[in-house]
Amino acid sequence: MRSILQIVINSTVTLEKRDLVLNKENNIAGTLIDATDIPIVNAKVHLYVDGAYDSSAVTDKNGVFTFKYTPRN
């Protein structure tokens, strides 16, 4: 039997500002912090594009995550 536990807490995601280049691999990076501005470590963050799941990343010791994403036109 498989169990899934999801804990929801007040958190903020801040994305690094950058322009994406079509048809080229881009990094989408951000930071995940809790309500007291403490980084959330080892959290899985999911990327959805146009409502469809694309990929996941895990935050590091600073709450930073990075996705590799290639936008298509």
VEXMITI-919481 format. One line per 10 residues: number of its first residue (from 0); their letters; for each residue x, y, z of N, C-alpha, C. Coordinates in steps of 0.05 Angstrom, whole numbers, plus 5000, padded with zeros to 4 digits. Atoms other than C-alpha are relative to their C-alpha. Layout:
REM VEXMITI-919481
NUM = A = X:Y:Z:X:Y:Z:X:Y:Z; ...
REM end
This chain:
REM VEXMITI-919481
0 = MRSILQIVIN = 5017:4977:5000:5000:5000:5000:5018:5025:5000; 4984:4976:5002:5027:5068:4981:4986:5023:5015; 5011:4977:4985:5017:5128:5027:5013:5026:4990; 4990:4974:5008:5024:5200:5007:4992:5020:5022; 5005:4980:4980:5031:5255:5059:5008:5027:4988; 4994:4973:5010:5027:5327:5036:4995:5020:5022; 5003:4979:4979:5040:5383:5085:4999:5027:4986; 5003:4973:5012:5017:5452:5065:5005:5021:5021; 4993:4979:4981:5048:5512:5099:4999:5027:4985; 4998:4974:5013:5047:5587:5085:5029:5002:4990
10 = STVTLEKRDL = 4973:4998:5012:5105:5597:5037:4999:5020:4977; 4997:4981:5022:5130:5644:4983:5021:4990:4981; 4980:5007:5021:5164:5628:4917:5007:5025:4986; 4989:4976:5015:5208:5682:4886:5016:4989:4977; 4986:5009:5024:5229:5670:4815:5021:5020:4991; 4979:4983:5011:5294:5697:4785:4989:5012:4974; 5010:4987:5024:5276:5748:4732:5019:4996:4977; 4984:5003:5024:5300:5730:4663:4982:4995:4976; 5015:5006:5024:5277:5725:4591:5006:4972:4991; 4997:5027:5011:5266:5656:4562:5005:5001:4970
20 = VLNKENNIAG = 4994:5001:5029:5295:5638:4494:4986:4976:4988; 5015:5022:5012:5250:5597:4449:5019:4979:4988; 4986:5023:5011:5274:5528:4427:5029:4997:5010; 4974:5004:4987:5334:5531:4474:4995:4994:5029; 5003:5007:4972:5343:5500:4543:5006:5025:5017; 4998:4977:4982:5333:5554:4596:4999:4989:5029; 5003:5006:4971:5342:5552:4672:4979:5018:5011; 5019:4985:4985:5283:5574:4713:5007:4995:5029; 4991:5004:4972:5308:5586:4784:4983:5017:5018; 5015:4985:4980:5274:5609:4847:5007:4991:5028
30 = TLIDATDIPI = 4995:5006:4972:5274:5608:4922:4973:4996:5014; 5024:5007:4985:5222:5577:4969:5006:5006:5029; 4996:4993:4972:5216:5608:5038:4973:4997:5015; 5024:5002:4984:5167:5600:5096:4990:5028:5008; 5012:4974:4992:5124:5655:5128:5019:5017:5018; 4981:4985:4983:5183:5675:5173:5027:5005:4985; 4977:4996:5018:5232:5682:5113:5023:4980:5004; 4980:5021:4998:5269:5617:5129:4998:4982:4975; 5000:5017:5023:5289:5576:5068:4988:4972:5007; 5012:5027:4997:5249:5511:5059:5019:4981:4985
40 = VNAKVHLYVD = 4980:5018:5010:5300:5456:5049:4988:4973:4992; 5009:5027:5010:5290:5390:5009:4971:4999:4994; 5028:5000:5008:5221:5410:4985:4998:4995:4970; 5004:5005:5029:5196:5384:4918:4982:5022:4989; 5015:4979:5014:5173:5440:4872:4993:4990:4972; 5008:5010:5027:5133:5424:4809:4996:5023:4981; 5004:4980:5021:5133:5463:4744:4977:4990:4982; 5022:5005:5018:5068:5466:4704:5001:5021:4979; 5001:4982:5023:5064:5496:4635:4973:4997:4986; 5028:5000:5011:4995:5515:4608:4983:4979:5014
50 = GAYDSSAVTD = 5016:5019:4984:4965:5472:4664:5009:4972:4999; 4990:5028:5001:5005:5409:4647:5026:4998:5014; 4975:5006:4985:5059:5379:4691:5023:4998:4980; 4976:5002:5017:5128:5389:4661:5023:4986:5015; 4977:5012:4986:5181:5372:4714:4999:5008:5030; 4998:4994:4972:5201:5375:4787:5029:5007:5007; 4973:4993:4989:5261:5403:4826:4998:4999:5030; 4999:5001:4971:5283:5398:4898:5016:5023:5010; 4986:4977:4989:5304:5458:4940:5026:4991:5014; 4975:5006:4986:5375:5460:4967:5000:5012:5028
60 = KNGVFTFKYT = 4998:4990:4973:5400:5484:5035:4992:5029:5003; 5008:4971:4999:5383:5556:5016:4972:5004:4989; 5028:4998:5011:5313:5540:4990:4999:5005:4970; 4998:4994:5029:5337:5549:4918:4994:4975:4984; 5006:5022:5019:5310:5505:4861:5005:5010:4972; 4995:4993:5028:5325:5504:4786:4987:4979:4983; 5011:5017:5020:5285:5475:4729:5015:5005:4974; 4990:4998:5028:5312:5461:4659:4974:5000:4983; 5025:4998:5016:5258:5483:4609:5007:5010:4972; 4997:4991:5028:5257:5489:4533:4973:5008:4989
70 = PRN = 5026:4991:5011:5199:5533:4510:4999:4996:4970; 5004:5004:5029:5171:5516:4441:4980:5020:4990; 5020:4981:5011:5134:5563:4395:4978:4986:4985
REM end
